[in-house]
Amino acid sequence: MGRVTARRRAEHVTSGGSVSRPETLAVEEPLEIRVNGAPLTVTMRTPGSDVELAQGFLLTEGVIARRNDIARVAYCRGATEDGANTYNVLDVMLAPHVPPPSVDVTRNFYTTSSCGVCGKASIDAVRTVSHYSPGDDPTSVSSDVLSALPRQLRQAQKVFNSTGGLHGAALFSAAGEMFVAREDIGRHNAVDKVIGWALEHDRIPLTGSVLLVSGRASFELTQKAVMAGIPLLAAVSAPSSLAVDLASQAGLTLVAFLRNESMNVYTRSDRVLR
């Protein structure tokens, strides 16, 4: 699995004694994303699908809206003193018609001049910046289809099987067909990777689709779903209050505690067919 996993020794302790043994761990390394040569952000991620991650991040932060907004993506050489390529610095060249982002792109969603950091400002910012409206999507999904999705995602999490340390995200059709699954040490990165995959395959906006995440549904993940035009977000664990508020305002169906045949539908329950 290359740089995705690493081996480290650990002292395994039980009531019967202890033994020193090697353990397989998920790799965590920084990825610096540059736009037009200028540093924009650094995220701690599991290496792999880095181009998808960068593209998904730029789309969900409102910098780009479609694949032709990007001219080129390439790893940067000379990231170290000896000029080696660490594969930890990625430069995205925007198409000429796309304005460069602000230095702090996260200000798109978390701050305003009037009230600083607050929930209402964050929700209003997503609605203002987003190019797509999931609330207009007529997609419906049966509860039986939703119940079967976590098992499909779990089966696709190959690195999690060996490490137990990665989050997963996957895109599905309304009929339950998996399009893509990705893993990462950061749940937001896993979502950026699947959205970046969709961007690369000209599937944005992701109308008629379901985004499933292996953990909780935060505001940030809900924001990413809205920005990609996804009508339904499902989570294995709990949602946050702000995630539910954003989903309600955007017309996104938010399903959480999706386990076996049980689930909570917090918003736009009309899309979930019994």
Sine and cosine of phi, psi and omega as CSV:
sin_phi,cos_phi,sin_psi,cos_psi,sin_omega,cos_omega
0.00,0.00,0.09,1.00,0.10,-1.00
0.88,0.48,-0.75,-0.67,-0.07,-1.00
-0.98,0.19,0.02,1.00,-0.02,-1.00
-0.96,0.28,-0.53,0.84,0.01,-1.00
-0.79,-0.61,0.34,-0.94,0.05,-1.00
-0.60,-0.80,0.39,-0.92,-0.01,-1.00
-0.96,-0.29,0.73,-0.68,0.09,-1.00
-0.67,-0.75,0.57,-0.82,0.02,-1.00
-0.99,0.13,0.55,-0.84,0.03,-1.00
-0.62,-0.79,0.45,-0.89,0.09,-1.00
-1.00,-0.05,0.94,-0.33,-0.02,-1.00
-1.00,0.04,0.90,-0.43,-0.11,-0.99
-0.93,-0.36,0.76,-0.65,0.10,-1.00
-0.74,-0.68,0.06,-1.00,0.02,-1.00
-0.90,0.44,-0.36,0.93,-0.02,-1.00
-1.00,-0.04,-0.01,1.00,0.00,-1.00
0.66,-0.75,-0.34,-0.94,-0.02,-1.00
-0.60,-0.80,0.40,-0.92,0.03,-1.00
-0.54,-0.84,0.64,-0.77,0.07,-1.00
-1.00,0.05,0.78,-0.63,-0.05,-1.00
-0.48,-0.88,0.41,-0.91,0.05,-1.00
-0.98,0.22,0.59,-0.80,0.04,-1.00
-0.83,-0.56,0.56,-0.83,0.05,-1.00
-1.00,-0.05,0.82,-0.57,-0.04,-1.00
-0.87,-0.49,0.45,-0.89,0.12,-0.99
-0.97,0.25,0.70,-0.71,0.02,-1.00
-0.97,0.24,0.66,-0.76,0.10,-0.99
-0.79,-0.61,0.86,-0.51,0.00,-1.00
-0.64,-0.77,0.42,-0.91,0.02,-1.00
-0.98,0.22,0.59,-0.81,0.18,-0.98
-0.84,-0.54,0.89,-0.46,0.10,-1.00
-1.00,-0.01,0.82,-0.57,0.04,-1.00
-0.98,-0.22,0.86,-0.51,0.07,-1.00
-0.95,-0.31,0.51,-0.86,0.08,-1.00
-0.83,-0.56,0.85,-0.53,-0.06,-1.00
0.81,0.59,0.58,0.81,0.05,-1.00
1.00,0.04,-0.15,0.99,-0.05,-1.00
-0.98,-0.21,0.75,-0.66,0.03,-1.00
-0.85,0.52,0.71,-0.71,-0.01,-1.00
-0.91,-0.42,-0.75,0.66,-0.04,-1.00
-0.37,-0.93,0.32,-0.95,0.12,-0.99
-0.81,-0.59,0.77,-0.64,0.05,-1.00
-0.82,-0.58,0.61,-0.79,0.10,-1.00
-1.00,0.08,0.85,-0.53,-0.12,-0.99
-0.61,-0.79,0.21,-0.98,0.20,-0.98
-1.00,0.03,0.84,-0.54,-0.04,-1.00
-0.82,0.57,0.57,-0.82,-0.03,-1.00
0.82,-0.57,0.68,-0.73,-0.01,-1.00
0.84,0.55,0.60,0.80,-0.05,-1.00
-0.91,0.42,-0.60,0.80,0.02,-1.00
-0.90,0.43,-0.67,0.74,0.06,-1.00
-0.87,0.48,-0.68,0.73,-0.01,-1.00
-0.86,0.51,-0.75,0.66,-0.03,-1.00
-0.90,0.44,-0.69,0.73,-0.01,-1.00
-0.91,0.40,-0.68,0.73,0.03,-1.00
-0.90,0.44,-0.64,0.76,0.04,-1.00
-0.88,0.48,-0.73,0.68,-0.04,-1.00
-0.91,0.41,-0.58,0.81,0.04,-1.00
-0.93,0.36,-0.72,0.69,-0.08,-1.00
-0.97,0.24,-0.20,0.98,0.12,-0.99
-0.99,-0.14,0.09,1.00,0.10,-0.99
0.99,0.15,0.18,0.98,0.01,-1.00
-0.97,0.25,-0.65,0.76,0.03,-1.00
-0.79,-0.61,0.22,-0.98,0.01,-1.00
-0.78,-0.63,-0.32,0.95,-0.06,-1.00
-0.42,-0.91,0.18,-0.98,-0.11,-0.99
-0.89,0.46,-0.60,0.80,-0.05,-1.00
-0.97,0.25,0.07,1.00,0.15,-0.99
-0.99,0.17,-0.18,0.98,-0.01,-1.00
-0.93,-0.36,0.76,-0.64,0.03,-1.00
-1.00,0.00,-0.64,0.76,-0.09,-1.00
-0.28,-0.96,0.54,-0.84,0.10,-1.00
-0.74,-0.67,0.75,-0.66,-0.04,-1.00
-0.45,-0.89,0.55,-0.84,0.15,-0.99
-0.94,0.35,0.52,-0.85,-0.02,-1.00
-1.00,-0.08,0.80,-0.60,0.16,-0.99
-0.99,0.15,0.32,-0.95,0.04,-1.00
0.97,0.23,0.37,0.93,0.01,-1.00
-0.96,0.27,-0.23,0.97,0.04,-1.00
-0.86,-0.50,0.17,-0.98,-0.06,-1.00
-0.88,0.47,-0.54,0.84,-0.01,-1.00
-1.00,0.06,0.09,1.00,0.06,-1.00
0.99,0.16,0.19,0.98,-0.03,-1.00
-0.96,0.29,0.39,-0.92,0.07,-1.00
-1.00,-0.10,0.93,-0.38,-0.03,-1.00
-0.99,0.12,-0.20,0.98,-0.12,-0.99
0.85,0.53,0.49,0.87,0.06,-1.00
-0.87,-0.50,0.13,0.99,0.06,-1.00
-0.76,-0.65,0.85,-0.52,-0.08,-1.00
-0.84,-0.55,0.78,-0.63,-0.01,-1.00
-0.94,-0.35,0.81,-0.58,0.02,-1.00
-0.95,-0.30,0.87,-0.48,0.06,-1.00
-1.00,-0.09,0.87,-0.50,-0.01,-1.00
-0.98,0.18,0.45,-0.89,0.10,-1.00
-0.90,0.43,0.43,-0.90,-0.08,-1.00
-0.83,0.55,-0.48,0.87,-0.06,-1.00
-0.99,0.13,-0.07,1.00,-0.07,-1.00
-0.98,-0.17,0.85,-0.53,0.01,-1.00
-0.94,0.34,0.54,-0.84,0.02,-1.00
-0.93,0.37,0.46,-0.89,0.00,-1.00
-0.97,0.23,0.25,-0.97,0.12,-0.99
-0.93,0.36,0.28,-0.96,-0.03,-1.00
-0.86,0.50,-0.67,0.74,0.02,-1.00
-0.95,-0.30,1.00,0.01,-0.09,-1.00
-0.91,0.42,-0.43,0.90,-0.04,-1.00
-0.93,0.37,-0.24,0.97,0.08,-1.00
-0.90,0.44,-0.29,0.96,0.05,-1.00
-0.83,0.56,-0.51,0.86,-0.16,-0.99
-0.83,-0.56,-0.28,0.96,-0.14,-0.99
-0.93,-0.37,-0.29,0.96,-0.04,-1.00
-0.67,-0.74,0.48,-0.88,0.16,-0.99
-0.66,-0.75,0.30,-0.95,-0.02,-1.00
-0.94,0.35,-0.37,0.93,-0.10,-1.00
-0.99,0.12,-0.66,0.76,-0.12,-0.99
-0.71,-0.70,0.17,0.98,0.02,-1.00
0.91,0.42,-0.65,-0.76,-0.04,-1.00
-1.00,0.06,0.88,-0.48,0.06,-1.00
-0.35,-0.93,0.36,-0.93,-0.08,-1.00
-0.89,0.46,-0.72,0.69,-0.04,-1.00
-0.88,0.47,-0.65,0.76,0.01,-1.00
-0.89,0.45,-0.64,0.77,-0.01,-1.00
-0.90,0.44,-0.70,0.72,-0.01,-1.00
-0.91,0.41,-0.71,0.71,0.00,-1.00
-0.89,0.46,-0.59,0.81,-0.01,-1.00
-0.91,0.41,-0.66,0.75,0.03,-1.00
-0.88,0.48,-0.70,0.71,-0.02,-1.00
-0.90,0.43,-0.56,0.83,-0.01,-1.00
-0.96,0.26,-0.68,0.73,-0.12,-0.99
-0.99,0.16,-0.53,0.85,-0.11,-0.99
-0.89,0.45,0.67,-0.74,0.05,-1.00
-1.00,0.05,-0.19,0.98,-0.15,-0.99
-0.79,-0.61,0.38,-0.92,-0.07,-1.00
-0.79,-0.61,1.00,-0.08,0.00,-1.00
-0.90,0.44,-0.36,0.93,0.00,-1.00
-0.90,0.44,-0.39,0.92,0.00,-1.00
-1.00,0.06,-0.10,1.00,-0.07,-1.00
-0.97,0.22,0.84,-0.55,-0.04,-1.00
-0.99,0.12,0.13,0.99,-0.08,-1.00
-0.85,0.53,0.63,-0.78,0.15,-0.99
-0.75,-0.66,0.48,-0.88,-0.05,-1.00
-0.70,-0.71,0.68,-0.73,0.01,-1.00
-0.97,0.23,0.49,-0.87,0.03,-1.00
-0.89,0.45,-0.51,0.86,0.04,-1.00
-0.91,0.42,-0.66,0.75,0.05,-1.00
-0.89,0.46,-0.73,0.69,0.00,-1.00
-0.86,0.51,-0.66,0.76,-0.03,-1.00
-0.89,0.45,-0.45,0.89,-0.04,-1.00
-1.00,0.06,-0.19,0.98,-0.11,-0.99
-0.94,0.34,-0.68,0.73,-0.03,-1.00
-0.85,0.53,-0.58,0.81,0.02,-1.00
-0.91,0.41,-0.64,0.76,0.04,-1.00
-0.89,0.46,-0.69,0.72,0.02,-1.00
-0.89,0.45,-0.71,0.71,-0.02,-1.00
-0.87,0.49,-0.63,0.78,0.01,-1.00
-0.93,0.38,-0.43,0.90,-0.01,-1.00
-1.00,0.07,-0.16,0.99,-0.05,-1.00
-1.00,0.06,0.97,0.24,-0.09,-1.00
-0.93,0.37,-0.65,0.76,-0.02,-1.00
-0.95,0.30,-0.59,0.80,0.07,-1.00
-0.85,0.52,-0.60,0.80,-0.01,-1.00
-0.86,0.52,-0.56,0.83,-0.06,-1.00
-0.99,-0.10,-0.31,0.95,-0.07,-1.00
-0.87,-0.49,-0.50,0.86,-0.09,-1.00
0.93,0.37,0.28,0.96,-0.16,-0.99
-0.82,-0.58,0.34,0.94,-0.04,-1.00
-0.82,-0.57,0.56,-0.83,0.16,-0.99
-0.99,0.10,0.41,-0.91,0.02,-1.00
-0.79,-0.61,0.47,-0.88,0.11,-0.99
-0.58,-0.82,0.55,-0.84,-0.01,-1.00
-0.53,-0.85,0.49,-0.87,0.10,-1.00
-0.95,-0.31,0.69,-0.73,-0.01,-1.00
-0.76,-0.65,0.38,-0.92,0.20,-0.98
-0.98,0.18,0.19,-0.98,0.02,-1.00
-0.92,0.40,-0.29,0.96,0.04,-1.00
-1.00,-0.01,-0.04,1.00,0.05,-1.00
0.99,-0.11,0.19,0.98,0.05,-1.00
-0.99,0.15,0.80,-0.60,0.03,-1.00
-0.98,0.20,0.80,-0.60,0.08,-1.00
-1.00,0.05,-0.72,0.70,-0.08,-1.00
-0.32,-0.95,0.51,-0.86,0.11,-0.99
-0.70,-0.72,0.60,-0.80,0.03,-1.00
-0.65,-0.76,0.44,-0.90,0.03,-1.00
-0.84,-0.54,0.45,-0.89,0.07,-1.00
-0.24,-0.97,0.39,-0.92,0.05,-1.00
-0.90,0.43,-0.43,0.90,0.04,-1.00
-0.94,-0.34,0.77,-0.64,-0.04,-1.00
-0.89,0.46,-0.58,0.81,0.01,-1.00
-0.93,0.38,-0.55,0.83,0.05,-1.00
-0.92,0.39,-0.65,0.76,0.02,-1.00
-0.86,0.51,-0.65,0.76,0.03,-1.00
-0.93,0.36,-0.68,0.73,0.05,-1.00
-0.85,0.52,-0.60,0.80,-0.03,-1.00
-0.91,0.41,-0.68,0.73,-0.01,-1.00
-0.95,0.31,-0.55,0.83,0.06,-1.00
-0.94,0.34,-0.61,0.79,0.08,-1.00
-0.89,0.45,-0.59,0.80,0.10,-1.00
-0.87,0.49,-0.71,0.70,0.00,-1.00
-0.89,0.46,-0.64,0.77,0.05,-1.00
-0.88,0.48,-0.70,0.72,-0.02,-1.00
-0.90,0.44,-0.48,0.88,-0.03,-1.00
-0.98,-0.21,0.32,0.95,0.07,-1.00
0.82,0.57,0.69,0.73,0.03,-1.00
-0.95,-0.30,0.18,0.98,0.02,-1.00
-1.00,-0.08,0.77,-0.64,0.05,1.00
-0.96,0.28,0.44,-0.90,-0.07,-1.00
-1.00,0.04,0.84,0.54,0.05,-1.00
-0.90,0.43,0.52,-0.86,0.06,-1.00
0.94,0.33,0.32,0.95,-0.09,-1.00
-0.87,-0.50,0.23,-0.97,0.05,-1.00
-0.82,-0.58,0.76,-0.65,0.12,-0.99
-0.97,-0.23,0.83,-0.56,0.03,-1.00
-0.92,-0.39,0.73,-0.68,0.07,-1.00
-0.86,-0.51,0.53,-0.85,-0.14,-0.99
-0.99,0.12,-0.14,0.99,-0.01,-1.00
-0.85,-0.53,-0.71,-0.70,-0.03,-1.00
-1.00,0.03,0.23,-0.97,0.04,-1.00
-0.96,-0.27,0.98,-0.21,0.01,-1.00
-1.00,-0.03,0.12,-0.99,0.11,-0.99
-0.85,0.53,-0.68,0.73,-0.07,-1.00
-0.87,0.49,-0.68,0.73,-0.01,-1.00
-0.94,0.33,-0.59,0.81,0.05,-1.00
-0.91,0.42,-0.66,0.76,0.08,-1.00
-0.83,0.56,-0.71,0.70,-0.04,-1.00
-0.90,0.44,-0.64,0.77,0.03,-1.00
-0.89,0.46,-0.70,0.71,0.01,-1.00
-0.89,0.46,-0.70,0.71,-0.04,-1.00
-0.90,0.44,-0.45,0.89,0.01,-1.00
-1.00,-0.05,0.01,1.00,0.02,-1.00
0.96,0.28,0.50,0.87,0.00,-1.00
-1.00,0.07,0.79,-0.61,-0.06,-1.00
-0.99,0.13,-0.34,0.94,-0.07,-1.00
-0.64,-0.77,0.82,-0.58,0.07,-1.00
-0.91,-0.41,0.80,-0.60,0.02,-1.00
-0.85,-0.52,0.65,-0.76,-0.01,-1.00
-0.75,-0.66,0.59,-0.81,0.03,-1.00
-0.95,0.30,-0.50,0.87,-0.05,-1.00
-0.94,-0.35,-0.41,-0.91,-0.16,-0.99
-0.99,0.11,0.39,-0.92,0.16,-0.99
-1.00,-0.10,0.27,-0.96,0.15,-0.99
-1.00,-0.09,0.28,-0.96,-0.01,-1.00
-0.89,0.46,-0.65,0.76,-0.03,-1.00
-0.94,0.34,-0.52,0.85,0.07,-1.00
-0.89,0.45,-0.68,0.73,0.01,-1.00
-0.91,0.41,-0.66,0.75,0.01,-1.00
-0.89,0.46,-0.69,0.72,0.02,-1.00
-0.91,0.42,-0.70,0.71,0.01,-1.00
-0.86,0.51,-0.66,0.75,0.01,-1.00
-0.89,0.45,-0.71,0.70,-0.01,-1.00
-0.92,0.40,-0.57,0.82,-0.09,-1.00
-1.00,0.02,-0.16,0.99,-0.05,-1.00
0.98,0.21,0.40,0.92,0.03,-1.00
-1.00,0.01,0.70,-0.72,0.12,-0.99
-0.99,0.16,0.85,-0.53,-0.01,-1.00
-0.91,-0.41,0.89,-0.45,0.02,-1.00
-0.92,-0.40,0.73,-0.69,0.02,-1.00
-0.66,-0.75,0.12,-0.99,-0.12,-0.99
0.78,0.63,0.68,0.74,-0.02,-1.00
-0.99,0.16,0.99,-0.14,-0.08,-1.00
-0.62,-0.78,0.83,-0.55,-0.06,-1.00
0.82,0.57,-0.84,-0.54,-0.03,-1.00
-0.97,-0.24,0.27,0.96,-0.04,-1.00
-0.92,-0.39,0.55,-0.84,0.03,-1.00
-0.25,-0.97,0.39,-0.92,0.17,-0.99
-0.94,-0.34,0.78,-0.63,0.06,-1.00
-0.95,-0.31,0.93,-0.37,-0.14,-0.99
-1.00,-0.01,-0.51,0.86,-0.05,-1.00
-0.61,-0.79,0.45,-0.89,0.02,-1.00
0.68,0.73,0.83,0.56,-0.02,-1.00
-0.92,0.39,-0.22,0.97,0.01,-1.00
-0.90,0.44,-0.34,0.94,0.00,-1.00
-0.98,0.19,-0.29,0.96,-0.05,-1.00
-0.99,-0.14,0.93,-0.37,-0.07,-1.00
-1.00,0.02,0.75,-0.66,0.00,-1.00
-1.00,0.00,0.00,0.00,0.00,0.00
